[in-house]
Every structure is written in structure tokens, then in C-alpha cells.
């Protein structure tokens, strides 16, 4: 059973399952686990690991349209090096500070590899934005750029560690999520990649999507590191781990909202009636990051 099948199974048992975070009253809560083997390539600084691990959970809070309030983490490693541990906590604290939240502690444990489990809590000021609200006629948008993390992995492999670590420290889109909350039909983050996110939104909303490749905001760093433009486009569409927001909006709201957000947004397509998810008229496969 893969992760998607496991999630579908759990949705039949857990009423709160199925979105980026669970809604409990006017709170949202989410949790994530990252491993050195799969999530922290060689050369990842502990400061970056703390930032990225906690940022992943803050991104889920953002995708619900909530204000992040606090985060905790379980830090497990073969040994506790004082410098590494403090760097991790400083990275976790700093990413929280960027979104107006607080890093308030966690737990320590032994493990055969660096493993981090994070939890973030947010407060809803409006109704949560779910994955199930996309409506035909709306447009599909993304924040920021796509392919940043893929470019970082290539730079890690090349030994350009300073630039790779910088790219790996993304800013969770909490402010943008809050601004979009009263307007977005559906929303989630792009941790699994744009293509897979669209399939998840389609399944939840019962709709299709028509996406145009020329409108995708491919990150400049990926254009520099990819073999060619076609390879960059495929990677930007399927790689994931960028933690941008993927959302639907009434087209009339785009211009005004774009002026109010702290990050650029790109209209990449439109919501269609139930049917295929296409890229330039061709079926877009359900490909993306697999945990």
C-alpha cells in the first residue's frame, strides 16, 4: 500500500483527515516527519534542516488559510552534538519568526539517522480553505515559483552547499494563505508537486483542470541547472517539495488579490467540469513526490 492508498483508507476512519491540516474548532493542527535519508541530502546544514522541517508544517497551516501560532519538533539523531542541535533549533525558531509564530520546544530521542517530526498549530480567522471547493470557471493559481527544491538538490550534488542551503530554506506562505482565505475556492500546498496537487484537488472537488505550460512560473535556478527548458518544465511540474500554494479563485479576484499579497501569484490554468487534468491539452499524469 502506497501513501495515497493509506490516506484514502484513513479518511474512512478519521473525519478530520483529507486536507493539509485537521480543523479542531477554530484551530488547525498538522504534523510531518522528515528523514536524513530521504529529505536532507548530504551537505544540508542543521540550521537548514530545522528551518525546512518546521517550515513544512507551517506550510500546511498556510494552505488552510490560518495564522500560524506555534510549532514543536521531535529531534532524533545517533548522537547529540551541541552545535548541530542549537543550529537546528535556531533554524526552527527563525522560520517561525518569519510567519509570526513561535517555536516552543519539543522532544529529543536516539535514532539511527537524523529524523525530525514536527507539529504546527494555527488559528482560523475565517472558514478553513479545503481541497474540496474548486468550482468550474475559476482559475488555477500558484504562489512563487516551481522547481526551487529540485534545483537545490542538483546544487547539493555539485557541492555548491551555500547556494543549495539557501534555496532549501523556503518561506511558508502563511501571510498569502490568510489573504486568500476569504476568496479561494480550494487550496493546498505543493509539497507533492503541481501535477499531484492538481489530481488531489480534482479528486476532492470533483472537477478537472486545464493547465498551460507557458504560464508556469519555473524557478530561475532550475532553468540554470536543468538540461534544457523541457526538462526544467517537467521537473517543475512533478518534482514537488517547493511548499508553494496551489489554489483556485474567481478570475475577477486575481488582480486585486495579487496587489495585496506578499508574494507573486501566477494564473496557470482554469477549473473545468469533471474530467481530465490536462497540460497543453494532453493528459497530465498523477506524478509527484512519493513519501
C-alpha positions as CSV (number, residue, x, y, z in Angstrom):
1,X,0.0,0.0,0.0
2,X,1.5,3.4,-1.0
3,X,0.9,6.7,0.8
4,X,-2.1,7.7,-1.3
5,X,-3.8,4.4,-0.7
6,X,-3.1,4.6,3.1
7,X,-4.5,8.1,3.2
8,X,-7.7,7.1,1.5
9,X,-8.0,4.2,4.0
10,X,-7.6,6.6,6.9
11,X,-10.1,9.1,5.5
12,X,-12.8,6.4,6.0
13,X,-11.8,6.2,9.7
14,X,-10.9,9.7,10.6
15,X,-13.4,12.5,10.0
16,X,-10.6,15.2,10.1
17,X,-8.4,13.5,7.5
18,X,-8.1,14.6,3.9
19,X,-6.8,18.1,3.9
20,X,-3.4,19.7,4.7
21,X,-4.3,20.1,8.3
22,X,-7.1,19.0,10.7
23,X,-9.6,21.5,11.8
24,X,-10.5,21.5,15.5
25,X,-12.8,24.3,16.4
26,X,-11.1,27.5,15.3
27,X,-7.7,25.8,15.3
28,X,-5.8,23.8,12.7
29,X,-3.2,21.2,13.5
30,X,-0.7,19.3,11.3
31,X,2.3,17.0,11.7
32,X,5.1,15.9,9.4
33,X,8.1,13.6,9.6
34,X,11.4,14.1,7.7
35,X,14.4,11.7,7.5
36,X,18.0,12.3,6.6
37,X,18.0,9.6,4.0
38,X,15.0,11.0,2.0
39,X,14.7,14.6,3.0
40,X,18.1,16.0,4.0
41,X,20.7,15.5,1.3
42,X,24.4,15.4,2.2
43,X,25.5,19.0,2.9
44,X,22.2,20.1,4.5
45,X,23.1,22.3,7.4
46,X,21.4,21.6,10.7
47,X,20.1,25.2,10.6
48,X,18.5,24.5,7.2
49,X,17.1,21.2,8.5
50,X,15.4,22.9,11.4
51,X,14.0,25.6,9.1
52,X,12.8,23.2,6.5
53,X,11.3,20.6,8.8
54,X,9.2,23.1,10.8
55,X,8.5,25.1,7.6
56,X,6.9,22.0,6.1
57,X,4.3,22.0,8.9
58,X,3.8,25.8,8.7
59,X,3.1,25.4,5.0
60,X,0.2,23.1,5.8
61,X,-1.2,25.7,8.2
62,X,-0.9,28.3,5.4
63,X,-2.8,26.0,3.0
64,X,-5.8,26.1,5.3
65,X,-5.8,29.9,5.3
66,X,-4.9,30.1,9.0
67,X,-2.5,32.2,11.0
68,X,0.4,30.0,12.3
69,X,0.8,30.4,16.1
70,X,3.2,27.8,17.4
71,X,5.4,24.8,16.4
72,X,7.2,22.0,18.1
73,X,9.6,19.3,16.9
74,X,11.0,15.9,17.9
75,X,14.7,15.8,17.1
76,X,16.2,12.3,16.9
77,X,19.8,11.6,15.9
78,X,22.6,8.9,16.6
79,X,24.3,11.4,18.9
80,X,23.6,14.9,20.3
81,X,26.2,17.3,19.0
82,X,25.7,20.6,20.8
83,X,26.5,22.8,17.8
84,X,24.2,20.8,15.5
85,X,21.3,20.8,18.0
86,X,21.5,24.5,18.6
87,X,21.7,25.2,14.9
88,X,18.6,23.1,14.3
89,X,16.6,25.0,17.0
90,X,17.8,28.3,15.6
91,X,16.6,27.4,12.1
92,X,13.2,26.2,13.5
93,X,12.9,29.4,15.5
94,X,13.8,31.7,12.6
95,X,11.3,30.1,10.2
96,X,8.6,30.5,12.8
97,X,9.5,34.1,13.3
98,X,9.2,34.8,9.5
99,X,5.5,34.0,9.8
100,X,4.7,35.4,13.2
101,X,4.6,32.1,15.0
102,X,6.7,30.8,17.9
103,X,8.9,27.7,18.1
104,X,8.2,26.5,21.6
105,X,10.2,23.3,22.1
106,X,9.7,19.6,21.6
107,X,11.5,16.3,22.4
108,X,14.8,14.5,21.9
109,X,15.4,10.9,21.0
110,X,18.0,8.5,19.8
111,X,17.8,7.3,16.2
112,X,20.0,5.7,13.5
113,X,19.7,8.7,11.3
114,X,18.6,12.3,11.7
115,X,14.9,12.2,11.9
116,X,12.5,15.1,12.7
117,X,8.8,15.0,13.5
118,X,7.2,18.5,13.6
119,X,3.8,19.8,14.6
120,X,2.3,23.2,13.9
121,X,-0.8,24.9,15.2
122,X,-2.7,27.7,13.6
123,X,-5.7,29.9,14.3
124,X,-8.6,30.4,11.8
125,X,-9.9,33.9,11.3
126,X,-12.3,32.7,8.5
127,X,-13.7,29.4,7.5
128,X,-10.8,27.0,6.5
129,X,-10.0,26.6,2.8
130,X,-10.4,23.0,2.0
131,X,-9.4,21.0,-1.1
132,X,-13.0,20.3,-2.0
133,X,-14.2,23.8,-3.0
134,X,-12.9,24.2,-6.6
135,X,-15.6,25.4,-9.0
136,X,-15.7,25.2,-12.8
137,X,-15.0,28.7,-14.2
138,X,-12.4,29.6,-11.5
139,X,-8.8,30.0,-12.4
140,X,-5.9,27.9,-11.0
141,X,-3.0,29.8,-9.4
142,X,0.3,29.2,-7.7
143,X,2.4,31.4,-5.5
144,X,6.1,32.0,-6.0
145,X,8.0,29.7,-8.4
146,X,8.2,25.9,-9.0
147,X,11.4,23.9,-9.1
148,X,13.4,25.6,-6.3
149,X,13.9,22.4,-4.3
150,X,14.8,20.4,-7.4
151,X,17.5,23.0,-8.2
152,X,18.8,22.8,-4.6
153,X,19.2,19.1,-4.9
154,X,21.3,19.5,-8.0
155,X,23.5,22.1,-6.3
156,X,23.9,19.8,-3.3
157,X,25.2,17.1,-5.6
158,X,27.6,19.6,-7.2
159,X,28.9,20.7,-3.9
160,X,27.6,24.2,-4.1
161,X,26.4,24.0,-0.5
162,X,25.9,27.6,0.4
163,X,23.5,28.2,-2.5
164,X,21.8,24.9,-2.1
165,X,21.1,25.5,1.6
166,X,19.7,29.0,0.7
167,X,17.3,27.5,-1.9
168,X,16.3,24.8,0.6
169,X,15.1,27.4,3.1
170,X,11.7,28.3,1.7
171,X,9.3,30.9,3.3
172,X,6.0,29.3,4.3
173,X,3.2,31.2,2.6
174,X,1.2,31.9,5.8
175,X,0.5,35.6,5.0
176,X,-0.6,34.8,1.5
177,X,-2.8,31.9,2.8
178,X,-4.5,34.3,5.2
179,X,-5.1,36.9,2.5
180,X,-6.5,34.2,0.1
181,X,-8.7,32.5,2.8
182,X,-11.9,34.6,2.1
183,X,-11.6,34.2,-1.7
184,X,-10.0,30.9,-2.6
185,X,-12.4,28.1,-3.7
186,X,-9.8,25.3,-2.9
187,X,-6.2,25.4,-1.7
188,X,-3.3,23.1,-0.7
189,X,0.4,23.3,-0.7
190,X,2.6,21.9,-3.5
191,X,4.8,19.6,-1.3
192,X,3.9,16.7,-3.6
193,X,4.3,18.7,-6.8
194,X,1.9,20.6,-9.0
195,X,0.7,17.6,-11.0
196,X,-0.1,15.5,-8.0
197,X,-1.6,18.5,-6.2
198,X,-4.0,19.0,-9.1
199,X,-5.0,15.4,-9.0
200,X,-5.7,15.6,-5.3
201,X,-7.7,18.8,-5.7
202,X,-9.6,17.2,-8.6
203,X,-10.4,14.1,-6.5
204,X,-11.6,16.2,-3.6
205,X,-13.6,18.8,-5.7
206,X,-14.9,16.5,-8.4
207,X,-13.6,18.7,-11.2
208,X,-11.0,18.8,-14.0
209,X,-8.2,21.3,-14.8
210,X,-6.7,22.7,-17.9
211,X,-3.1,24.0,-17.3
212,X,-0.9,25.9,-19.8
213,X,2.9,25.2,-19.6
214,X,3.7,28.7,-20.8
215,X,2.2,30.2,-17.7
216,X,4.0,28.0,-15.2
217,X,6.5,30.1,-13.1
218,X,9.6,27.9,-13.4
219,X,12.3,29.0,-10.9
220,X,15.4,30.6,-12.5
221,X,17.7,28.3,-10.5
222,X,16.0,25.3,-12.1
223,X,16.4,26.8,-15.6
224,X,20.1,27.2,-14.8
225,X,20.6,23.6,-13.5
226,X,18.3,21.6,-15.8
227,X,19.5,20.0,-19.0
228,X,17.1,22.1,-21.1
229,X,13.9,24.1,-20.9
230,X,11.8,21.0,-21.5
231,X,13.5,19.1,-18.6
232,X,13.0,22.1,-16.4
233,X,9.3,22.3,-17.1
234,X,8.8,18.6,-16.4
235,X,10.7,18.8,-13.1
236,X,8.8,22.0,-12.1
237,X,5.5,20.2,-12.7
238,X,6.3,16.9,-11.0
239,X,9.1,17.2,-8.5
240,X,7.4,18.9,-5.6
241,X,8.9,19.9,-2.2
242,X,8.5,23.6,-3.1
243,X,5.8,24.3,-0.5
244,X,4.1,26.9,-2.6
245,X,0.3,27.3,-2.5
246,X,-1.9,25.8,-5.3
247,X,-5.4,27.4,-5.3
248,X,-8.5,28.3,-7.3
249,X,-10.0,31.8,-7.5
250,X,-12.8,33.6,-9.3
251,X,-10.9,35.3,-12.2
252,X,-12.2,38.7,-11.2
253,X,-10.5,38.5,-7.8
254,X,-7.0,37.8,-9.2
255,X,-5.8,41.4,-9.9
256,X,-6.9,42.9,-6.6
257,X,-5.5,40.0,-4.6
258,X,-2.2,40.0,-6.4
259,X,-1.7,43.5,-5.3
260,X,-2.4,42.6,-1.7
261,X,-0.1,39.5,-1.4
262,X,3.5,39.5,-0.2
263,X,4.4,37.0,-2.9
264,X,3.8,36.9,-6.7
265,X,1.0,34.7,-8.0
266,X,0.7,33.1,-11.4
267,X,-2.6,32.1,-13.1
268,X,-1.6,28.7,-14.7
269,X,-5.0,27.5,-16.0
270,X,-8.7,27.1,-15.3
271,X,-11.1,24.7,-13.5
272,X,-13.2,22.6,-15.8
273,X,-16.2,20.3,-15.2
274,X,-15.4,16.8,-14.0
275,X,-13.0,15.3,-16.4
276,X,-9.3,15.2,-17.3
277,X,-6.4,17.2,-15.9
278,X,-4.5,18.4,-18.9
279,X,-1.3,20.3,-19.6
280,X,-1.4,22.0,-23.0
281,X,-4.4,19.8,-24.0
282,X,-2.6,16.5,-23.1
283,X,-3.5,14.3,-20.1
284,X,-1.3,15.3,-17.1
285,X,-0.2,12.1,-15.2
286,X,-0.5,11.8,-11.5
287,X,3.2,12.1,-10.8
288,X,5.0,13.7,-7.9
289,X,6.9,13.4,-4.7
290,X,6.3,10.0,-3.0
291,X,6.9,9.6,0.7
